[in-house]
Amino acid sequence: MNAIYIEQVEAFPDTTITLTNGKKFVVQESVQEVIDLITDFYRQISVLRLPDGLGGLEHE
């Protein structure tokens, strides 16, 4: 899954990722794990320099 297309990450209680095209995926990882993976992705490709923690990503 390309993190660039992630619009929202929520717990329903299962972690659900909503993409910009409206598709939803239920994943095994916790919301925090998904946010950490997204943050790592952006750091690896050097698109953004994100601060430690959420890196500006919000979750519910």
N, CA, C and O of each residue as an XYZ file, in Angstrom:
240
protein
N       0.852     -1.161      0.000
C       0.000      0.000      0.000
C       0.903      1.231      0.000
O       1.855      1.310      0.776
N       0.603      2.171     -0.859
C       1.396      3.381     -0.955
C       0.901      4.395      0.073
O      -0.246      4.837      0.018
N       1.772      4.758      1.006
C       1.400      5.664      2.092
C       0.963      7.037      1.596
O       0.259      7.757      2.304
N       1.367      7.398      0.405
C       0.991      8.700     -0.149
C      -0.522      8.801     -0.321
O      -1.082      9.895     -0.241
N      -1.182      7.683     -0.555
C      -2.622      7.679     -0.801
C      -3.467      7.478      0.452
O      -4.692      7.403      0.361
N      -2.835      7.388      1.618
C      -3.589      7.203      2.860
C      -4.194      8.532      3.273
O      -3.502      9.537      3.429
N      -5.502      8.503      3.443
C      -6.221      9.702      3.868
C      -6.499      9.684      5.362
O      -6.436     10.720      6.025
N      -6.811      8.491      5.896
C      -7.235      8.406      7.288
C      -6.913      7.030      7.845
O      -7.002      6.023      7.142
N      -6.534      7.001      9.127
C      -6.307      5.747      9.853
C      -7.156      5.825     11.113
O      -7.028      6.761     11.901
N      -8.030      4.826     11.298
C      -8.955      4.823     12.436
C      -9.034      3.427     13.040
O      -8.641      2.440     12.419
N      -9.550      3.367     14.261
C      -9.829      2.087     14.915
C     -11.335      1.976     15.095
O     -11.960      2.862     15.677
N     -11.924      0.884     14.594
C     -13.389      0.699     14.637
C     -13.884     -0.473     15.472
O     -15.104     -0.602     15.364
N     -13.355     -1.296     16.206
C     -12.054     -1.235     16.854
C     -10.911     -1.752     15.995
O      -9.752     -1.519     16.339
N     -11.189     -2.454     14.876
C     -10.097     -2.891     14.013
C      -9.497     -1.674     13.319
O     -10.206     -0.720     13.001
N      -8.192     -1.713     13.089
C      -7.533     -0.602     12.415
C      -7.959     -0.594     10.954
O      -7.794     -1.581     10.237
N      -8.509      0.533     10.528
C      -8.999      0.688      9.159
C      -8.281      1.854      8.507
O      -8.218      2.954      9.056
N      -7.736      1.592      7.315
C      -7.044      2.622      6.550
C      -7.949      3.009      5.389
O      -8.389      2.150      4.626
N      -8.225      4.302      5.256
C      -9.016      4.817      4.148
C      -8.074      5.535      3.193
O      -7.293      6.396      3.600
N      -8.157      5.171      1.916
C      -7.328      5.813      0.899
C      -8.053      7.002      0.291
O      -9.256      7.173      0.486
N      -7.317      7.818     -0.441
C      -7.901      9.010     -1.053
C      -8.983      8.670     -2.083
O      -9.825      9.514     -2.389
N      -8.971      7.448     -2.620
C      -9.999      7.047     -3.582
C     -11.224      6.428     -2.902
O     -12.141      5.963     -3.579
N     -11.240      6.424     -1.554
C     -12.384      5.910     -0.810
C     -12.300      4.450     -0.422
O     -13.107      3.984      0.383
N     -11.351      3.715     -0.968
C     -11.200      2.302     -0.601
C     -10.733      2.199      0.840
O      -9.953      3.021      1.320
N     -11.231      1.160      1.526
C     -10.888      0.932      2.926
C     -10.234     -0.433      3.069
O     -10.627     -1.401      2.418
N      -9.230     -0.491      3.934
C      -8.532     -1.727      4.218
C      -8.478     -1.917      5.727
O      -8.152     -0.985      6.463
N      -8.797     -3.122      6.188
C      -8.662     -3.475      7.603
C      -7.327     -4.204      7.728
O      -7.062     -5.158      6.997
N      -6.487     -3.746      8.659
C      -5.155     -4.319      8.818
C      -4.967     -4.833     10.239
O      -5.720     -4.473     11.144
N      -3.960     -5.674     10.427
C      -3.687     -6.262     11.734
C      -2.990     -5.295     12.678
O      -3.158     -5.389     13.894
N      -2.211     -4.370     12.136
C      -1.416     -3.457     12.948
C      -2.313     -2.471     13.698
O      -3.428     -2.176     13.268
N      -1.807     -1.969     14.824
C      -2.528     -0.938     15.575
C      -2.420      0.385     14.826
O      -1.595      0.536     13.925
N      -3.261      1.337     15.211
C      -3.213      2.663     14.595
C      -1.812      3.252     14.768
O      -1.255      3.807     13.821
N      -1.247      3.137     15.952
C       0.084      3.708     16.199
C       1.145      3.039     15.331
O       2.042      3.710     14.820
N       1.048      1.711     15.159
C       2.013      1.013     14.301
C       1.917      1.508     12.860
O       2.940      1.694     12.202
N       0.706      1.721     12.370
C       0.515      2.227     11.007
C       1.120      3.622     10.882
O       1.809      3.919      9.907
N       0.863      4.469     11.862
C       1.419      5.827     11.838
C       2.946      5.780     11.856
O       3.603      6.541     11.147
N       3.503      4.891     12.663
C       4.962      4.752     12.710
C       5.510      4.291     11.359
O       6.544      4.786     10.910
N       4.829      3.352     10.713
C       5.269      2.875      9.393
C       5.179      3.980      8.345
O       6.064      4.105      7.499
N       4.124      4.776      8.394
C       3.971      5.892      7.458
C       5.090      6.909      7.673
O       5.701      7.388      6.718
N       5.347      7.229      8.934
C       6.413      8.180      9.269
C       7.758      7.678      8.759
O       8.519      8.436      8.159
N       8.053      6.401      8.996
C       9.310      5.811      8.514
C       9.400      5.880      6.995
O      10.459      6.187      6.448
N       8.295      5.596      6.313
C       8.261      5.655      4.853
C       8.649      7.037      4.361
O       9.510      7.166      3.491
N       8.019      8.079      4.910
C       8.315      9.442      4.471
C       9.756      9.837      4.789
O      10.385     10.563      4.020
N      10.272      9.368      5.901
C      11.678      9.655      6.222
C      12.614      8.936      5.250
O      13.614      9.511      4.820
N      12.302      7.686      4.900
C      13.158      6.906      4.009
C      13.239      7.506      2.615
O      14.303      7.512      1.996
N      12.118      8.009      2.123
C      12.133      8.563      0.764
C      12.475     10.050      0.769
O      12.517     10.686     -0.284
N      12.718     10.597      1.947
C      13.140     11.994      2.116
C      12.200     12.991      1.450
O      12.642     14.018      0.935
N      10.910     12.690      1.460
C       9.925     13.633      0.930
C       9.705     14.741      1.939
O       9.634     15.917      1.584
N       9.599     14.359      3.189
C       9.372     15.316      4.266
C      10.324     15.012      5.408
O      10.699     13.862      5.635
N      10.698     16.034      6.105
C      11.436     15.833      7.350
C      10.425     15.971      8.466
O       9.961     17.071      8.767
N      10.085     14.850      9.079
C       9.052     14.829     10.102
C       9.674     14.812     11.486
O      10.696     14.160     11.698
N       9.070     15.522     12.428
C       9.552     15.445     13.809
C       9.252     14.072     14.401
O       8.453     13.317     13.846
N       9.880     13.750     15.507
C       9.596     12.479     16.179
C       8.135     12.431     16.611
O       7.496     13.467     16.792
N       7.628     11.243     16.770
C       6.229     11.069     17.182
C       5.336     10.913     15.979
O       5.690     10.211     15.032
N       4.184     11.556     15.997
C       3.193     11.386     14.942
C       3.611     12.022     13.634
O       3.133     11.610     12.577
N       4.477     13.000     13.669
C       4.896     13.618     12.430
C       3.775     14.401     11.781
O       3.737     14.534     10.558
N       2.862     14.921     12.587
C       1.768     15.718     12.040
C       0.563     14.894     11.625
O      -0.467     15.457     11.254
N       0.670     13.569     11.678
C      -0.470     12.734     11.299
C      -1.437     12.644     12.468
O      -1.027     12.440     13.610
N      -2.694     12.794     12.183
C      -3.723     12.714     13.220
C      -4.382     11.347     13.150
O      -4.470     10.757     12.074
N      -4.840     10.842     14.274
C      -5.644      9.619     14.276
C      -6.723      9.765     15.329
O      -6.605     10.539     16.279
N      -7.774      8.997     15.127
C      -8.923      9.051     16.048
C      -8.887      7.879     16.984
O      -9.766      7.742     17.835
